[in-house]
């Protein structure tokens, strides 16, 4: 689960977004974990419908 204890704010209308899913992403990026993976969170705005994600 996410390290964040606060909801993501919609970049379009500034309302709190709903968390919908977490996805394990395999990568060689420097911000990834020791095995080259990280978790991406996906959110959707209940007000305007825009979707967004952030790295957990």
N, C-alpha and C positions, 0 to 999 in steps of 0.2 A: 504494500500500500504506500501511499505517498508520504513524503516527509512534511508536506505542507499541512497546516492545521487551519488554513483559511481558504475560502472559496475563491476561485478565479473570477476576475471581473471582466465582463464583456468589453472588447476593444471598441465596439460600435456604439452601444447604448449605455454602458457603465453599470448594468445590472449584474447581480450575482449569477454565475453560470452553474448548471448542474453537471456533476461528474458522471460520465457514462461508462468509461472503460479504461483499463490499463493494458499496455502492450509491452512485452519484452522485446527490445530491439537489439540485434547483434551488430556491433560496429567496431571499427579500429580507431575511433575518435579518442582523443586524449581525455575527454570528460567521462568516458565509459569506465565501467568497473574493471576488476583485475582480469576477467575473462573476455573483455571487450563488449559488455552488454550494459544497457541502461533501461529504465522504464519510462515510457511516454504516457502521459495522462491525456485523455480526450474529454472535452467538455462541450456542452451545447447551451445556448442562451434560451431560456423559456420565454423571454420577452420578444426578441427580434429574430431568433432562429439561427443566428450565426454560430459556427463551430470553431473551436480553437483547441490547441494542445500545448502542453508544456512538459519539460523533462522533470521527472520526479527525483 
